[in-house]
Amino acid sequence: MWTLQFLGKFKGLLPLLLRAMVGAPFAFVHGYDKIMGPTGFDAGKDFVSDPRASSLAPAFLLYVAAWTEFLAGFGILVGLFTRWAAIGILAVMCYAIFGIHWSDGFAAPNGWEMASMFAVMCLGIMALGPGSLSLDRLFFQKAALNE
């Protein structure tokens, strides 16, 4: 009988795939877009002035969120301080779900479907750890092996 047990050989790649699917969009799309204004680098000023984002949180926290998305996204992508970076993205996604997108519904064009998907993926990264192909493993081998 044909089974899918051969896929078990690739389970070591799962942390890398999860990290890539969370880290790349946050480092190079979501976070990058927030810290870059329409005319170039503005450190998040354009994002902070968005009335939808700024209605519930003070400007300082929105700057923190923008930089968290960018820096934690990059950290997740390369596997550096991976679990801590995933906690940061998870916190931002919780604000995105409940503070910004909740009233739009789950699957609406601006709903909370994508934010909830990223939140669950961050939980997976936190549970699985950085994996063997990560800077955490290179720099902190004992901690990375303790997955």
C-alpha positions in Angstrom: 0.0 0.0 0.0 1.3 3.4 -0.9 1.6 5.9 2.0 3.0 9.3 2.5 5.6 8.2 5.1 8.4 9.3 2.7 7.5 12.9 3.6 8.9 12.3 7.1 12.3 12.7 5.5 11.5 16.3 4.9 10.3 17.2 8.4 13.6 19.0 9.1 12.6 21.5 6.4 9.3 22.5 8.1 10.8 25.1 10.5 12.7 26.7 7.5 9.6 26.8 5.4 7.5 28.3 8.2 10.2 30.9 8.9 10.4 31.8 5.2 6.6 32.1 4.8 6.4 34.4 7.9 9.8 36.2 7.8 10.0 37.2 4.2 6.6 38.9 4.0 7.2 40.8 7.2 10.7 41.8 6.5 10.3 42.8 2.9 6.6 43.7 2.5 4.6 44.5 5.7 7.4 45.9 7.9 9.3 47.5 5.1 6.2 49.2 3.7 5.5 50.7 7.1 9.0 52.1 7.8 9.4 53.4 4.2 7.1 56.3 3.3 5.8 57.2 -0.1 8.9 59.3 -0.8 11.5 57.1 1.0 12.6 56.2 4.5 10.4 57.9 7.1 10.8 55.4 10.0 7.0 54.7 10.1 5.6 58.3 10.1 3.2 57.5 7.3 1.9 54.4 9.0 1.4 56.2 12.3 -0.6 58.9 10.6 -3.1 56.3 9.2 -6.3 57.0 11.1 -7.4 53.3 11.0 -4.1 52.2 12.8 -3.8 55.2 15.1 -7.4 55.1 16.4 -6.6 52.6 19.2 -2.9 52.9 19.9 -0.6 55.7 20.8 1.9 56.7 18.1 4.8 55.3 20.0 3.4 51.8 19.9 2.7 52.1 16.2 6.3 52.9 15.6 7.2 49.9 17.7 4.9 47.7 15.7 6.3 48.9 12.4 9.9 48.2 13.5 8.9 44.9 15.1 7.4 43.7 11.8 10.5 44.7 9.9 13.2 43.5 12.4 11.4 40.5 13.8 10.5 39.4 10.3 14.1 39.5 9.3 15.1 37.7 12.5 12.5 34.9 11.7 13.7 34.7 8.1 17.3 34.1 9.0 16.5 32.2 12.2 18.0 34.6 14.7 16.3 35.0 18.1 13.5 33.1 16.4 11.1 32.4 19.2 11.4 36.0 20.5 10.9 37.4 17.1 7.8 35.2 16.6 6.4 36.5 19.9 6.8 40.0 18.6 5.0 39.3 15.3 2.3 37.4 17.2 1.7 40.4 19.4 1.4 42.7 16.4 -1.0 40.2 14.7 -3.2 40.1 17.8 -3.5 43.9 17.6 -4.2 43.7 13.8 -6.9 41.0 14.4 -8.7 42.6 17.3 -7.9 46.3 16.9 -8.0 46.9 13.2 -9.6 44.1 11.1 -12.1 42.5 13.5 -15.0 44.7 12.4 -14.4 43.8 8.7 -15.1 40.1 9.3 -13.0 37.1 8.7 -12.7 36.7 4.9 -13.7 40.2 3.8 -11.3 42.0 1.5 -9.7 43.7 4.6 -10.7 41.0 7.1 -8.6 39.3 9.8 -8.0 36.0 7.9 -4.4 36.8 6.9 -3.5 38.2 10.3 -4.9 35.1 12.0 -2.9 32.8 9.6 0.3 34.7 10.5 -0.5 34.4 14.2 -1.0 30.7 14.0 2.2 30.3 12.0 4.1 32.3 14.7 2.7 29.9 17.3 4.1 27.0 15.1 7.5 28.7 14.9 7.5 29.1 18.7 6.6 25.5 19.2 9.0 24.0 16.6 11.9 26.3 17.2 14.3 27.7 14.7 15.3 24.4 13.1 18.7 23.1 12.0 19.1 25.7 9.2 19.1 28.8 11.3 21.5 31.3 12.8 20.2 30.3 16.2 21.6 26.9 15.6 24.9 28.3 14.5 25.3 30.7 17.4 23.4 29.0 20.1 23.6 25.4 19.2 22.7 24.0 22.6 19.5 26.1 22.8 18.5 25.4 19.1 18.9 21.7 19.6 16.6 21.8 22.6 13.5 22.0 20.3 
